[in-house]
């Protein structure tokens, strides 16, 4: 029997198609994030929308109201995401963005152009909020463990490329007719929205979502198609069983829509802790100052460093090239350095960059201000390589299957709420406290370091179901003061592993080893010390820590050709 196909594709080509649509969704996100930077102070725009001409508050509102729409979109997914599924939500998000763009670019001076433009930005934001709440979850649930981090980091990284495109489209359009100056850059994003909305119709639904809904045959077919396997192959059946065990472990098996209160529970699944890890990562990304730089880079150069509008746009485009180059760095190191180290390195880089900016602006001289320009460039380089992709990856993988959609939506709500706050207050801060704006962001970045170091577990090279075991181990360790099971740390390790939790990145076959658990933050420590597990070992550990009830202590997974895999408990 041949593997199932979608769009005529199976295996790696099908996975590539899923990744292409997901990546285009975040390219569109980045484009929309940067497009207003070169428009908001353009004479043609200010002449039509006169309220924005001499008011930093109105400029901030017109730019930031988009984030309110994004917040509404994220709340929509929070309420209905589990019902809609990943595919339908993505198609809906792309279509809504197209509608919002049309409303924006058709604003005319003989009506109420500012009101129409604001409504269009809000509607576009709703579509983007739906997509950014859904796409990372969809990508994570359709990816293999070995490349999940890379694929979602690519998604996050292309935000920078979208912003780069927006900056240079803005710069090129600034030399055209007045109406073209702002209408064309905004309308251009429809191309990306069409790529997101149309091909998704033929792509597979998330296999984990299908299995959660009780659609076992459809979920199994998608697992087989994404891996290029036959539906009744042993590996397909084993993967399905692991996902079903994860659903059972959530405590909400058989429920098609996870209640919001599930995100606020503890116990061995640690839903609340895991939700807060994702929410806090998005919060820190926003209040660290990234959008003060991305949205207002030309304005920062005009008002803080006293350059002309044209030169500021040009420097903004160059800055986005730097941003895009460094955004690709995480693609090559995410599975080597891991999430924690990149979070920490990025925070240090951002904080020191902000120190350089405010220090060089204190004297108020043109020569010193050039040093501030260097600080803005080093900030965006540090951000692009670390904090740009990580908060989109971390919530999608740290949360368990049953609460993933809602917890990821809550994380995205945090992103857009504080995105709105920073985009709204930045022009006001620059007008009133000048260099103090950058001191404010430097202090915020410094405050992130202890939070990340103390409470952020490492998830690199872990399967989504393996992460569930990490939190169950950590909970059991805290409750019993030992290894979390009856024999003080008897664990399953990978071949070639010496018990240090690192493994050798090669064959992942069950073996026995011992390891003594030490005191400390038990979840961070559990992630560091737990060895990498084979699929069979994950099954065993799920039962050992009570994630799956199995009175018999064994499960038989039948495969094609009459063969079977026996997994014994303990």
N, C-alpha and C positions, 0 to 999 in steps of 0.2 A: 504494500500500500504506500503510495507516495505521500509526502508531507502535505498538509493543507496549505492553501495559498490565499493571499489577499492582494488585490491589485496585480495578480499574476506573479507575486513575489513570495518567497519563503526564505527562512534563515537570515543570513547576514544582509542580503539586499532589502528584505522587509524591515529589519531593524534599522537600516540606514534610512529608509523612507520615513519611519516614525521619527527618527532623530532629526531629519531635514525639516519636517513640519514643526517639530518642537523648537528647533533652533530658530526658524523663521519667526515664530511667535515672539521670541525674546529679541530678535533683531528689530521687530516692529516696536517692541517695548522701548528699546534703546533709542530708536529714531524719534519716537514721540516724546521721550524724555529730553532730548536735546534740541528739538526743532524750534522751540520758543525762544531759545537763548539768543539767536540772531534776529528774531522778529520783533521782540517786545519793545526794543528801542529804535526800530527802523522808522524813519520819517513817514513813509507811506502808511504803515500800520497805525502810528500815533495820530495821523491826520484823519483816518477813518474812525478809529476808536479814541476819540479825543480825551476821554477820562484817564487814559494811560499815559498821556504826554508828560505831565509834570508831577505825577503822584507815584511815589515808590510803593505806597500801600496798595493802590489799584493795580500796578504792575505785578506786585506780589500776589494779589488775589486772582487776577486773570490767569497767571501761570499756575498757581497752586490749586485752583478750583478743579483742575483735572484730577488731582489726587483725591478729592472728595468723591468724584465719580468712581475712581479705582477702589476706594474704600467700600462704596455701595456694591460694586461688583464682587468684592471679596466676601461681603456679608451675604450676598445672594448665594454664592457657592457654599458658604457656611450653612445656610438653611436648606438648600436644594441640591447641593453637589452630589451627595450620595444617591439621590433619586435620579438625577439626569445621567450620571455616568461621565466618564472622561471625554469621550468623543463628542457627544452632543454639546457638552459645555464649551469645548474648544470651538466648534462650528458656530455656536451662538455668539461667543465672544468676538470672533472675527467679523461676523455679520453686523453686530452692534457697532463695532468700531467704524466700519464703512459708513453706516448711517450717520454717525457723529461727525465724521469728516465732511460729508456732503453738506450737513447743516452749517458747519463752520465756514466753508469756502464760498457759500452762496450768500453770505451777509452783504447787504447793500446799504448805502448811506441814506437812502430815502425811507428807511424803516427804523427799526431799533437794532442797529448792527451789534452793539456790545452785548445786549441781552441774548441775541441769537448766537453769537460767538460763544458766550459762556455756556449756554445750553448745549451747544455742540461739543464743547470740551468735556462737559460732565458726561454726556452720553458716550463719547469716545473713551473716557476714563472707565466707565462701567464695563465696557467690552474688554479693556485691558486688565481690569481687576479680575474679571472672570478667567481670562487666559493665564495670568500670572499665578492665580490660586490653583489652577488645574494642571498646567503643562508640566511642572516639575514632578508632580505626583504621577502623572501618566508616563513620563519618561522613566522614572524610578521603577515603576511597576512592570514596565516592558523590557527592562535592561538586565543583563547578566551582572553578577557581583563584580566580575573582573573589570568591567568598563563603566559601571554606573556612575562612579565619581567623575570620570573623565567626561562622559556625555553631558551630565548636568553642569559641569564646569564650563564646557563648551557653550551650553545655553547661556550661562551667566556671562561668559566672556564676550559673546556676540552682542550683548547689550552695548559694550564699548564700540563695536563696529557700527551698530545702528546709530549711536550718537555721533560717531565720526562722519557717517554719511549725511546726517542731518546738518552738522556744522558746515560742511563743504557745499551742500545744496543751498543752505542759507547764504553762504558767501557768494556763490555764483549768481543766485537769484537777486542779490542786492544790486547788481549791475543792470538788471532788466527794467522793464516798465514798472511803474509804481504798484499796479495791481498784482503783477507777477511776483513782486518782492516777498509777499507773504502767502498768497493763495497757492502758488505752485508747491512750495515746501510742505505745506499742510496736506495738499491733495496727493502728493507723491506716495504717501504711506498706504494708500489704497492697494497698491501693487502687492505689498507684503501681506496685507489683510486677506487678499484673495488667495494667496498661496497657503495661508493658514486655514481658511474656511472651506475651500473646495476639496483638496485632496483628502482631508480628514474623513470625508464621507466614506471612502473606500478602505480606510485603514482599520485594523482590528481594535476592538475595545480592550481595555486593560484586563488581563486574565484574572488578576486578583479581584477586581470589581465584579466580574462575571461570577466567580466562585462565591463571593460574598452574597450575591443575589440568588444563589442556588442554581445557577445555570452551568452545571458541571460539564455537560457535553461541549458547550460553546467555549468555556474556559479552558478545557483540555485541548481543544482544537487550536486555540490561540497560543498556548504554551508550546505546542508542537510546531506551529508555523513559525514562531519567533526563533526557535532553536533549530529549525530545519529537520525535525524528527517526525517519525510516524506517530499517529495518535496513540497507538497501543504499545509504544516502546517503553522499556523499563524506566528510562530516565524521565520521560514525560509523566508517567504515572507517579514516580517518586516525587517529582517537583510539585505535582498537584496535591499529593498527600501532605507535603510540608506546608503548603499554603493553607490547606484545609485545617491542619493542626493549629496554625497561627490564628486562623479565624476563631476556632474553638477556644483558644487560649484567651481571647479578648473578652470572653464572657457575654458576647452579644451575638453568638451564632444564631442564624435563622432570622435575624432582624434585618430587613432591607435598608433601613435608615438608622444609623447610629444616633442615639440621643446626644445632645450637646453635653449633658451632665457626665457622659462617659469620659470626656476630656479632663474632668476634675477629680478623677479617682486615683487612688494610690495602689497599694498592694504589690504583688509580684509583677504586674504589668506596668506600673508607674506611669500611667497615662498623663497625670498632671505635670510631673517633673519633666517628662519628655516634651509635652506641649510647651512648657515654659522655656525650655532650652531653645526651641525653634523661634518662639516669639521674641525672646531676648536677643537672639542673633539678628533678627530683622530690625529691632529697635536700635541696637548699637550701630548697625550699618547706617541708619538714617541720621541719628543725632551725632555721629562722628564727623559730619560736615561734608559728605560726598556731594550732596545736591546743592550745597552752597557754592561749590566749585563748578559742578557740571551745568546747572541751570543758569548760573550768573557769571560764568567766566568772563565773557566780554564786558559785562557791567563792572566786575571787579577790576578789570584792567582800565576801564574808563574812569571810574571814580576813585579807586584806591591807588592806581599806578599812573593815572592821568595820560592815557593814550587816546588816539582818535578812534571813532567808531569803526572805521575800515581796518585800521591796524589791530584793534581789539578782536574783530572777527577773524582776521588772518591768524593771530596768535592763538585764538580759540581753536581753530582748525588744526594748527600744529600740535597744540596740547592734546587734542583728541587722537592724533596719530600716536603720540606717546602712550596715551591711555590704551589704545587698541593693541599696541605692541606688547605692553606689559600684561594685558588681559590674557594673552596666550600663554604666559609663563605658567599659570596654574594648570594648564592642560598637561604639562610635562612633569609636574612635581606633585600633583594632588595625591596620587596613590603611593608616592615615595615619602614625602614629608609628612603627609597626613593632615587632618583638619585642624587639630589643636595648634600645631606649630605655625601653620599659615595664619591662623587667627592672631596668634601672639606676635609674629613678625610684622604682620600688616598693621596692627595697632601701634606698635613702636614706631614704624615708619610714618604713619599718619600723624601721630602726636608730635614727633620731632619736626616734621614738615610744617605743621601749624605754628610751632615755636619759632621756626625760622621766619615765617611770614610775618607774625606780629612783631618780632624783634626788629625786622628791617623796616617796618612801617612806622615805628615809634619816632625816629628822627624827623620824618616828614620830608626828606630830601629825595630828589629824583634818582640820585645814585644809589641810595639805600633801598629805594623801592624796587630796583632791579633784582636785589636779593630776594625780595618777596615773590617776584615772578618765578624765581628758581624754586622757592618753597611750594608754590602752587603746582609746578611741574612734578616735583618729587612726591607731593601728596597724591596726585592722580596716578602716578606710577605705582606707588605702594597700594593704593586702593584697588587699582585694576588687577594686580597680581594676586590679591588675597580677598579683601572684603567685598569685591564686586560679585564673584560667583558663589562664595561659601554660604551666605545666608539663604540662597535658593536651594543649595544642595542639602544642607544640614537638616532643615525641618522635614524634607521629603524622605530622608532615610532614618532619622532618629525616632520618628513616630511609628507606632505599630499599625498594622493593616487596618484594623477596624476604626481607629480614630484618625487615620492619616489624612483623609480629605478635610475633616473639620479642623484638625489641629494645624494643617498647612494653611487653611483659609484664615484661621486666627492669626497665624504668623504673618500672612499677607496683609491682614487688617492692621496689624502693628506697623508694618512697613509703610502703608499708605497714610495712616493717621499721622505718624511722625514725619513722613515725607512732606505732607501738607504743612505741618507746623514749621519745619525748617525752611521750606520754600517761601512760606508766607512772611516769616520774620527776618530772613536774611537781608533783603534790601533795606528794611527798617533799621536793623542793627548796624549796617554799614553807614547809614546816614547819621546815626546818633552816637555810636561808640567807636566807630572806625576800627582801629587795630585791635580793640578789645574783642571784636567779633571772633578773631582767630585765636586769641587767648582762651576764650570760652570753649572753642572746639578742642584746643590742646588739652585742657583740663578734663573734658569729657572723655577723650581717648585714654588718658592716664587712668581714669576710673574703671575702664574695661578690663585691664590686665588681671587684677585678682579674681574677677568673676570668671573669666575664661580659664585661668589656671586651676582654680579650685573646683569648678563644677562642669566643665565640658568634657565628656568622655570621647575618646578617639573611636572612629568608626571605619577607618580605611580598611579596604579589602574584606569587609564583613558583608555577608548576605543580610537582607532585611530581616529574615527570620533569626539569624545569628545575633543580631542586635537585641531582639526580644530576650534571648537567653542571657545576654550581658546584664540586662536590668533585673532579670529574675535572680541571677547569681548575686548581684549587689544587694538586692533586698534580703535574700536569704542570709548573706554574710552579716548584714546589720542585725538581723533578728536572732542569729544563733551565735555570733561572735567567732565563727570558724569558717570552714570551707563552704558552708551552705548546704552540705548534705551529710548523711550519717557517718561517713568515713573520713571526715576532715580533709577534703581537698582532692579526692580521687577524681581525675578529669580525663577527658578524651583529647589527645593531641594529634597533630598531623605528622606524617612520616618525615623524618629529618628534623623534627622539632625537639629542642632540648628542655622544654618546659618553661621557656621564658616568654611564651606567648607570641613569638615572632614568626615561627614557621619558616619554611624555605621557599614559599611561593610556588612550589611544584605540586606533586601529587598530594591529594588531600584524602588520605585513607585513615580509618579509625585505628588508634593504638592507645596503650595505657601509659600513664605517667602520673607523677604526684607533684603537688604544688601546695605550699602553705600560704594562706591568705594573711596579709598584714593589715593593721589598722590604718585608717585614713579615710578620705572620701571614697566610699566603697564602690561607687559606680565608675568613677574615673579609674580607680585601681582595678576593678573587675575588667574594664575594657583593656587595660594595659597588660594584665597578667593572664587573661583567658586565652588559650591557644586557638588558632584557627581550626574550625571544625569541618569535617566532611558532611555531606548531606545526611548520611546515616547517623553520624554523631549528633547532628542537630536534632533529629528525631528522638534520640536517646536522652539528650539533655532537656528537651521540652518536657518529657515525661518525668525526668528526675526532679525537676524543679516545680512540678505540678502545673505546668502550663497547659498540659493536656491530660485529662483523666483517662486512664486505661487500667482497669482492674486486672486484666490478664497479664499486664506487663510486657506484651509483645504486639506487634502489628505486622500483618502480612500484606505486602504490596504486590499485586499481581501484574505481570507485564505480558507482552506479546509472546506468542509461541508457547504458552503454558508455563513459562518460567516465573520465578517469584524472588522477592528480596525479603529476608527475615531480619527485622530489627528488634533486638531484645532490650528490655529496660534494665540498665545497670549491668 
